[in-house]
């Protein structure tokens, strides 16, 4: 009977992680800024069949200069599922799900406890930072990055435990994949690997770490050299966007105090379990639990480096989330195993029950009703109109300003909508505009309003002024 209950709990946990990750994946329009940039890169690559140089407006993209592994996976997804929001987000969602399951595997290997395994997966699934905007529910880099980083760390520790070359090769593969996903952010994890090698083996295997690091960097170095040859200027743009410029200066005004990530973890990026982290780390050092100490120090190292960097964005902390879930679940198991006091054990069970019930409820409300979604849908009325437009004749989308990728993406999806700016607009053109552009249109054109609401208008140009 007990065996069936445990298996039922495992089944529920796995099912919960799948449903939470994939429910409504294609529901939201492509999100402003990063996701829309990747979506345009992937859509243009899919349509052009040019797979080495990412483009924006069919020109080499020197703003989004990350390596193209994520874009390649999105193109593959588009080939399988069509040019949709779901396809753009599928690689990220799959990476998020694999991260949750890998956390469970790591905990199970250390505890041989299905209950602890389920706890770790539920803690991570119900956290507010992983299955979230700019996490695994949108087509951004970060969910794929965190999976590769965690997989690399897992294989690193297995190699240090057993010395098997297969684990070392797997470590090299996942490090290389993480670099080809998000270059500088992946390299920022190198001090974590160095600590693990030193903590477990001293200096005996440092030469293997150095060789593995060089081999993992090789695909990235080959790619950037070839990309520079195909589209000169890439190396300088990549350095400014992803390395020196971003680390030394707050890029695009994204700055914050040194405690930026600590404050966010404790306020909205995790869940109530975050308050167990400090006691868990203290417990690990008091009891000299080397496994928990190792994961605790990796949290500190990565937190230190992202806090030193001058550019601060809330999703930079995503690699910390699975590590926190591992530390808390391992500590709960250790306390319940080591301490035989019934009062202490029941106190831990009560703490887990309270934190888990609150976290699961909050995540359920977010998943089912998008409660707490920090997204202003007012920005996406044009996107929605372009996405749903299926009338005849063709309609034009008027854009003005330096950036509109979240709307531009839908002109690549929907051939009935064309993207134009002055002076390409002609008499009898049907156009979709936002009210803020009305004054500009009125200065140069006369038009007839076909339909209008608070957020957008569909018009037909009837005349041209002053031209």
C-alpha positions in Angstrom: 0.0 0.0 0.0 2.8 2.4 1.0 4.6 1.5 -2.3 1.5 2.4 -4.3 1.1 5.8 -2.5 4.7 6.7 -3.2 4.4 5.8 -6.9 1.1 7.8 -7.1 2.9 10.8 -5.6 5.7 10.5 -8.2 3.2 10.2 -11.0 1.3 13.3 -9.7 4.5 15.3 -9.5 5.6 14.4 -13.0 2.1 15.1 -14.4 1.9 18.4 -12.5 5.3 19.5 -13.9 4.2 18.7 -17.5 0.8 20.4 -17.1 2.2 23.5 -15.4 5.0 23.8 -18.0 2.9 23.3 -21.2 -0.6 24.7 -20.2 -1.4 27.7 -22.4 2.1 27.7 -23.9 1.0 29.4 -27.1 -1.7 31.5 -25.5 0.1 34.8 -25.1 1.3 36.8 -28.1 5.0 37.0 -28.7 6.4 39.1 -25.9 8.1 42.5 -26.4 11.9 42.7 -26.4 13.9 39.5 -26.2 11.4 36.8 -27.1 10.2 38.9 -30.1 13.8 39.3 -31.3 14.5 35.6 -31.1 11.2 34.9 -32.8 12.0 37.2 -35.7 15.5 35.7 -36.0 14.0 32.2 -36.1 11.2 33.1 -38.5 13.6 34.8 -41.0 16.1 31.9 -40.7 13.3 29.4 -41.4 12.1 31.4 -44.4 15.6 32.2 -45.9 17.3 28.8 -45.1 20.4 30.7 -44.1 21.4 29.0 -40.9 24.7 30.6 -39.8 24.0 34.3 -39.7 20.9 35.4 -37.7 19.1 38.3 -39.3 16.7 41.0 -38.4 14.8 42.8 -41.2 16.8 40.3 -43.4 20.1 42.0 -42.5 22.8 40.5 -40.2 21.7 41.0 -36.6 24.3 42.9 -34.7 22.1 43.6 -31.7 21.2 40.0 -30.7 24.7 38.5 -31.0 24.2 35.4 -28.9 25.3 32.1 -30.6 22.4 30.5 -32.5 21.8 27.2 -30.8 18.5 28.4 -29.4 17.5 29.8 -32.8 18.4 26.6 -34.5 16.2 24.6 -32.1 13.3 27.1 -32.7 13.7 26.7 -36.5 13.6 22.9 -36.0 10.4 23.3 -33.9 8.9 25.5 -36.6 9.6 22.8 -39.1 7.7 20.4 -36.9 4.8 22.5 -35.6 4.5 25.5 -38.0 5.4 29.1 -37.5 3.4 29.7 -34.3 4.0 31.0 -30.7 3.9 27.4 -29.5 6.7 26.4 -31.8 8.8 29.4 -30.8 8.4 28.5 -27.1 8.6 24.7 -27.3 12.4 24.3 -27.0 12.4 26.6 -23.9 9.4 24.7 -22.4 11.1 21.4 -23.0 14.3 22.6 -21.4 12.3 23.9 -18.4 10.6 20.5 -18.0 14.0 18.6 -18.3 15.5 20.9 -15.7 12.7 20.0 -13.2 13.2 16.3 -13.9 17.0 16.6 -13.6 16.6 18.2 -10.2 14.5 15.2 -9.2 17.2 12.8 -10.5 20.0 14.6 -8.6 18.1 14.5 -5.3 17.1 10.9 -5.8 20.7 9.8 -6.5 21.7 11.4 -3.2 18.8 10.3 -1.0 17.2 7.2 -2.7 13.9 8.8 -1.5 11.0 9.3 -3.8 9.4 11.7 -1.3 12.5 14.0 -1.4 12.6 13.7 -5.1 9.0 14.8 -5.5 9.6 17.7 -3.0 12.5 19.0 -5.0 10.6 18.9 -8.3 7.5 20.5 -6.7 9.6 23.3 -5.1 11.1 24.2 -8.5 7.9 23.8 -10.5 6.0 26.1 -8.2 8.8 28.7 -8.0 7.9 32.0 -9.7 11.1 32.4 -11.7 11.3 29.2 -13.8 7.9 28.8 -15.5 7.5 32.5 -16.0 8.0 35.3 -18.6 11.6 35.2 -19.8 11.8 31.7 -18.3 10.5 28.5 -19.7 7.1 29.8 -20.8 8.6 32.2 -23.4 11.0 31.6 -26.2 14.0 33.2 -24.5 17.5 31.8 -24.0 17.5 31.3 -20.2 15.6 28.1 -19.7 17.8 26.3 -22.2 20.8 27.8 -20.6 19.8 26.7 -17.1 19.2 23.1 -18.3 22.6 22.9 -19.9 24.4 24.4 -16.9 22.6 22.0 -14.5 23.4 19.1 -16.7 27.0 20.1 -17.0 27.3 20.4 -13.2 25.6 17.0 -12.8 28.1 15.4 -15.1 31.0 17.3 -13.6 30.2 15.9 -10.1 29.6 12.4 -11.5 33.0 12.4 -13.1 34.7 13.6 -9.9 32.9 10.8 -8.1 33.7 7.9 -10.4 36.4 9.1 -12.8 34.6 7.8 -15.9 35.6 9.3 -19.2 31.9 9.1 -20.4 30.9 11.6 -17.7 33.8 13.9 -18.6 32.8 13.8 -22.3 29.2 14.5 -21.3 30.4 17.4 -19.1 32.3 18.9 -22.1 29.2 18.5 -24.3 26.9 20.3 -21.9 29.3 23.1 -21.2 29.8 23.6 -25.0 26.0 23.6 -25.5 25.6 26.2 -22.7 28.2 28.4 -24.3 26.5 28.0 -27.7 23.3 29.1 -26.0 24.3 32.2 -24.2 28.1 32.7 -24.4 29.0 35.0 -21.5 26.3 33.8 -19.1 27.6 30.2 -19.5 31.2 31.2 -19.1 30.2 33.0 -15.9 29.5 29.5 -14.5 33.2 28.3 -14.9 34.2 29.3 -11.4 31.5 26.9 -10.1 33.1 24.0 -12.0 36.5 25.1 -10.7 35.3 25.0 -7.1 33.7 21.6 -7.6 37.0 20.2 -8.9 39.0 21.7 -6.1 36.5 20.8 -3.4 36.3 17.2 -4.3 39.7 16.4 -5.8 42.0 19.2 -4.8 44.5 20.1 -7.5 44.8 16.5 -8.8 42.3 16.9 -11.7 42.6 20.6 -12.4 44.4 19.7 -15.7 41.3 17.8 -16.8 39.1 20.8 -16.0 41.4 23.1 -18.1 41.4 20.7 -21.0 37.7 20.2 -20.8 37.1 23.9 -20.7 39.2 24.5 -23.8 37.4 21.7 -25.7 34.0 23.1 -24.6 35.0 26.6 -25.9 36.2 25.3 -29.3 32.8 25.1 -31.1 32.1 28.7 -29.9 35.4 30.0 -31.1 35.0 28.3 -34.5 31.5 29.7 -34.8 32.4 33.3 -34.0 35.4 33.3 -36.3 33.3 32.0 -39.2 30.4 34.4 -38.4 32.8 37.3 -38.4 34.0 36.2 -41.8 30.5 36.0 -43.2 29.3 39.3 -41.6 32.1 41.6 -40.5 31.5 43.6 -37.3 30.1 40.6 -35.4 33.0 40.2 -33.0 33.0 43.8 -31.9 29.2 43.9 -31.5 29.3 40.6 -29.5 32.0 41.9 -27.2 30.0 45.1 -26.5 26.6 43.3 -26.2 27.5 40.2 -24.3 30.9 40.5 -22.6 32.8 43.6 -21.6 30.1 46.1 -22.2 27.4 44.2 -20.3 29.6 43.2 -17.3 31.4 46.6 -16.8 28.4 48.9 -17.4 24.6 48.8 -16.9 23.4 48.1 -20.4 20.2 49.9 -21.6 19.7 51.3 -18.0 19.4 47.9 -16.4 21.2 48.6 -13.2 20.7 47.9 -9.5 22.3 47.6 -6.1 24.6 44.7 -5.1 21.7 43.0 -3.3 19.4 43.2 -6.4 19.2 39.4 -6.8 19.0 38.6 -3.1 16.1 41.0 -2.7 14.2 39.6 -5.7 14.7 36.0 -4.6 13.1 36.7 -1.3 10.3 38.9 -2.6 9.0 37.4 -5.8 11.4 35.2 -7.8 11.0 32.0 -5.7 8.3 31.0 -3.2 7.9 30.6 0.5 10.6 27.9 0.5 13.3 30.6 0.0 13.1 31.4 3.7 14.4 27.9 4.3 17.6 28.5 2.4 19.7 30.2 5.0 18.7 27.8 7.8 19.5 24.9 5.3 23.0 26.3 4.6 23.6 26.8 8.3 22.5 23.2 9.0 24.8 21.9 6.3 27.9 23.6 7.8 26.9 22.5 11.4 26.4 18.9 10.3 29.3 19.0 7.8 27.0 17.6 5.0 29.5 17.9 2.1 26.8 17.5 -0.6 24.7 20.4 0.7 27.7 22.5 1.4 28.9 22.0 -2.2 25.5 23.1 -3.7 25.3 26.0 -1.2 28.7 27.3 -2.2 27.8 27.0 -5.9 24.8 29.2 -5.2 27.1 31.8 -3.5 29.7 31.7 -6.3 27.2 32.3 -9.1 25.2 34.8 -7.1 28.5 36.7 -6.4 29.4 37.0 -10.1 26.0 38.1 -11.3 25.8 40.6 -8.5 29.2 42.0 -9.4 28.1 42.5 -13.1 26.8 46.0 -13.6 23.9 45.0 -15.9 21.2 43.5 -13.7 18.1 41.8 -15.0 15.8 39.7 -12.9 16.0 36.5 -15.1 19.8 36.3 -14.7 19.1 34.5 -11.4 17.4 31.5 -13.1 20.4 29.2 -12.8 20.2 29.6 -9.0 16.6 28.3 -8.8 17.3 24.6 -9.3 20.3 24.8 -7.0 18.1 26.3 -4.3 15.5 23.6 -4.7 18.2 20.9 -4.4 19.7 22.4 -1.2 16.3 22.8 0.5 15.0 19.3 -0.4 18.3 17.7 0.6 18.3 19.5 3.9 14.7 18.4 4.7 15.7 14.8 4.0 18.9 15.2 6.2 17.0 16.7 9.1 14.3 14.0 9.0 16.9 11.3 8.7 19.4 12.5 11.3 17.0 13.8 13.9 14.9 11.2 15.6 12.9 13.6 17.7 9.2 13.3 16.7 8.6 16.9 17.6 11.4 18.1 15.2 10.2 15.7 12.5 6.6 16.8 12.7 7.7 20.4 12.7 9.6 19.8 9.4 6.6 18.0 7.9 4.3 21.0 8.9 6.8 23.5 7.4 6.9 21.6 4.2 3.1 21.2 4.1 2.5 24.9 4.7 5.1 26.2 2.2 4.2 23.6 -0.4 0.4 24.1 -0.3 0.9 27.9 -0.6 3.4 27.6 -3.4 1.3 25.1 -5.4 -1.9 27.2 -5.0 -0.1 30.4 -6.2 1.4 28.5 -9.2 -2.0 27.0 -10.0 -3.6 30.5 -10.0 -0.8 31.7 -12.3 -1.1 28.8 -14.6 -4.9 28.7 -14.9 -5.7 32.4 -14.7 -2.3 34.1 -15.3 -2.7 35.8 -11.9 0.4 37.8 -11.2 1.5 37.9 -14.8 3.6 41.0 -15.1 2.6 41.9 -18.6 0.6 44.8 -20.0 -1.6 43.5 -22.7 -2.2 47.0 -24.0 1.0 46.7 -25.9 -0.2 43.7 -27.9 -3.5 45.0 -29.5 -1.7 45.4 -32.9 -0.1 42.0 -32.5 -3.5 40.4 -31.9 -5.1 42.2 -34.8 -2.3 41.2 -37.2 -2.3 37.6 -35.8 -6.0 37.2 -36.3 -6.3 39.1 -39.6 -7.7 36.9 -42.4 -9.7 39.3 -44.5 -9.2 40.4 -48.1 -7.6 42.5 -49.4 -4.1 42.8 -47.8 -3.6 45.2 -45.0 -0.6 47.3 -44.1 0.9 47.7 -40.6 2.4 51.1 -40.0 5.4 51.2 -37.7 7.4 54.1 -36.5 10.3 54.1 -34.0 13.4 52.0 -33.5 11.9 48.7 -32.5 8.7 46.8 -33.0 9.7 43.1 -33.2 6.7 41.8 -31.4 4.5 43.2 -34.1 6.9 42.6 -37.0 7.0 38.9 -36.2 3.3 38.6 -37.1 3.9 40.1 -40.5 6.3 37.2 -41.1 3.6 34.8 -40.0 0.7 36.4 -41.8 1.4 37.2 -45.5 -1.8 39.3 -45.7 -0.1 41.9 -43.5 2.8 44.1 -44.8 5.0 46.3 -42.6 5.5 49.8 -44.0 6.7 53.3 -43.0 6.7 56.6 -44.9 6.7 57.2 -47.8 5.6 53.7 -48.9 2.0 54.3 -48.0 -0.3 54.8 -51.1 -3.9 55.8 -51.8 -6.4 52.9 -51.1 -4.0 51.2 -48.8 -5.8 49.6 -45.8 -3.8 50.1 -42.6 -3.7 49.1 -38.9 -2.4 51.9 -36.6 -2.4 52.7 -32.9 -4.0 55.9 -31.8 -0.6 57.5 -30.9 0.3 57.5 -34.6 -3.0 59.2 -35.7 -1.5 62.8 -35.7 1.4 61.7 -37.8 -0.9 60.0 -40.3 -3.2 63.1 -40.4 -0.3 65.4 -41.3 0.5 63.5 -44.5 -2.7 61.6 -45.5 -6.4 61.8 -45.6 -8.2 58.6 -44.6 -11.4 56.8 -43.9 -11.8 55.0 -40.6 -13.0 51.4 -41.1 -13.1 50.3 -37.5 -11.8 51.8 -34.3 -11.4 51.1 -30.6 -9.4 52.5 -27.7 -6.2 50.6 -28.7 -6.1 50.5 -32.5 -7.7 51.6 -35.8 -8.1 50.1 -39.2 -8.2 52.8 -41.9 -8.1 53.2 -45.7 -5.9 56.0 -47.2 -8.0 58.3 -49.4 -5.4 61.0 -50.3 -1.8 62.2 -49.9 -1.0 65.7 -48.6 2.1 67.8 -49.2 3.9 65.3 -51.4 
